[in-house]
Amino acid sequence: MKTRITELFGIQHPIIQGGMHYVGFAELTAAVSNAGGLGFITGLTQRTPELLAKEIARCLDMTDKPFGVNLTFLPTFSAPPYLEYIAAIKESGVRIIETAGRSPEEYMPVIKAAGIKVIHKCTSVRHALKAENIGCDAVSVDGFECGGHPGEDDIPNMILLPRAAEELKIPFVASGGMADGRGLVAALALGAEGINMGTRFVATKEAPVHENVKRAIVEATELDTRLVMRPLRNTERVLRNAGVEKLIEIEREKGATLKIGDIYEQVAGVYPKVMVNGEMDAGAWSCGMVAGLIRDIPSARELIDRIMAEAEELIRGRLGAMTDRA
Ligand SMILES: Cc1cc2nc3c(=O)[nH]c(=O)nc-3n(C[C@H](O)[C@H](O)[C@H](O)COP(=O)(O)O)c2cc1C
């Protein structure tokens, strides 16, 4: 399948693996890229730019296909040295960055001077337009369904994607709620040129996370995610668990006076506990509603091949037959 996204990034299939804290290590990134998609190493999971350079080197040993690095600009307890991370990416030879969270505007001159392509992940048409205006090459449009940070507008992809298509000149991929060929075909119909997936890629063989995490996603239904941190305007969609129930209880008690310190235990340092140790009740970790569509743990290649085969069958078969009859 050829789209503006496959052309832009030099990839075979229009399927991207978004950055994921404590999931986006070299193993998954390389597996996705080797399968013809576009994998992303999660920059900030590496505690220093030097460690990121090492992770990129590991990935380069595992694939000769294009891959990128995610740089997330979110409120954290201490601001990371972003310019040094960008320098590490540049020096390693990686030429694709996925930005997310805040606008990457202040870093664009440095990134562009290094010849790096930028796909910015955002949750609204206005932020997508801003990304286009500051020179991003593409955007990932993240609907309300998505795992992670859906923003504060709560617009699902069925509306957000066609709205983005109406306004944007640069190509975009649909992010949030994507797991199979049906999602890909729907996204293409709504104007996207590919898909970005998070949760679906966590439940793959190569995702280097505890088996409990993969099992929890397979067992979860579309009813099992919760929105947390809305009072802080840092809303996150997470999988419900005992830690998250506690967090929601604190949010209810504190109301508008909630401070990040009140929920420190439920949100800080949770990822290693969940992803490495498999402590499923530790607190807030991102997971999308799409968990309701995830029922197995295939390899990245099996997953991507299946999505592409399903998409082709849908387009040529079911949809084609409908128009033929007409
Ligand atoms: C476990 C997990 C961790 C994530 N961490 C990050 C992150 O660090 N930075 C980021 O930009 N997006 C992060 N995301 C969001 C994904 O990159 C992607 O945009 C999102 O999962 C898409 O929605 P989906 O889960 O419905 O596919 C994370 C998602 C998950 C499931």
The ligand as a MOL file (V3000), in Angstrom:
LIG
                    3D

  0  0  0     0  0            999 V3000
M  V30 BEGIN CTAB
M  V30 COUNTS 31 33 0 0 0
M  V30 BEGIN ATOM
M  V30 1 C 1.8250 1.9060 27.7470 0
M  V30 2 C 1.7910 3.1530 26.9120 0
M  V30 3 C 2.7470 4.1380 27.1120 0
M  V30 4 C 2.7550 5.2950 26.3290 0
M  V30 5 N 3.7530 6.2170 26.5000 0
M  V30 6 C 3.8390 7.2700 25.6470 0
M  V30 7 C 4.9300 8.1750 25.7130 0
M  V30 8 O 5.8210 8.0480 26.5540 0
M  V30 9 N 4.9600 9.2030 24.8140 0
M  V30 10 C 3.9960 9.3640 23.8650 0
M  V30 11 O 4.0960 10.2900 23.0680 0
M  V30 12 N 2.9350 8.5410 23.7850 0
M  V30 13 C 2.8370 7.4940 24.6410 0
M  V30 14 N 1.7880 6.6160 24.5260 0
M  V30 15 C 0.7650 6.8410 23.4840 0
M  V30 16 C 1.0220 6.0100 22.2110 0
M  V30 17 O 2.2150 6.3890 21.5750 0
M  V30 18 C -0.1330 6.1650 21.2000 0
M  V30 19 O -0.2500 7.5140 20.8080 0
M  V30 20 C -1.4520 5.6960 21.7650 0
M  V30 21 O -1.2660 4.5230 22.5050 0
M  V30 22 C -2.4640 5.4810 20.6620 0
M  V30 23 O -3.6590 4.9640 21.1670 0
M  V30 24 P -3.9980 3.3710 21.2280 0
M  V30 25 O -3.3880 2.9100 22.5070 0
M  V30 26 O -5.4640 3.3310 21.2180 0
M  V30 27 O -3.3560 2.7300 20.0470 0
M  V30 28 C 1.7430 5.4810 25.3370 0
M  V30 29 C 0.7690 4.4880 25.1700 0
M  V30 30 C 0.7790 3.3430 25.9200 0
M  V30 31 C -0.2900 2.3070 25.6970 0
M  V30 END ATOM
M  V30 BEGIN BOND
M  V30 1 1 1 2
M  V30 2 1 2 3
M  V30 3 2 2 30
M  V30 4 2 3 4
M  V30 5 1 4 5
M  V30 6 1 4 28
M  V30 7 2 5 6
M  V30 8 1 6 7
M  V30 9 1 6 13
M  V30 10 2 7 8
M  V30 11 1 7 9
M  V30 12 1 9 10
M  V30 13 2 10 11
M  V30 14 1 10 12
M  V30 15 2 12 13
M  V30 16 1 13 14
M  V30 17 1 14 15
M  V30 18 1 14 28
M  V30 19 1 15 16
M  V30 20 1 16 17
M  V30 21 1 16 18
M  V30 22 1 18 19
M  V30 23 1 18 20
M  V30 24 1 20 21
M  V30 25 1 20 22
M  V30 26 1 22 23
M  V30 27 1 23 24
M  V30 28 2 24 25
M  V30 29 1 24 26
M  V30 30 1 24 27
M  V30 31 2 28 29
M  V30 32 1 29 30
M  V30 33 1 30 31
M  V30 END BOND
M  V30 END CTAB
M  END
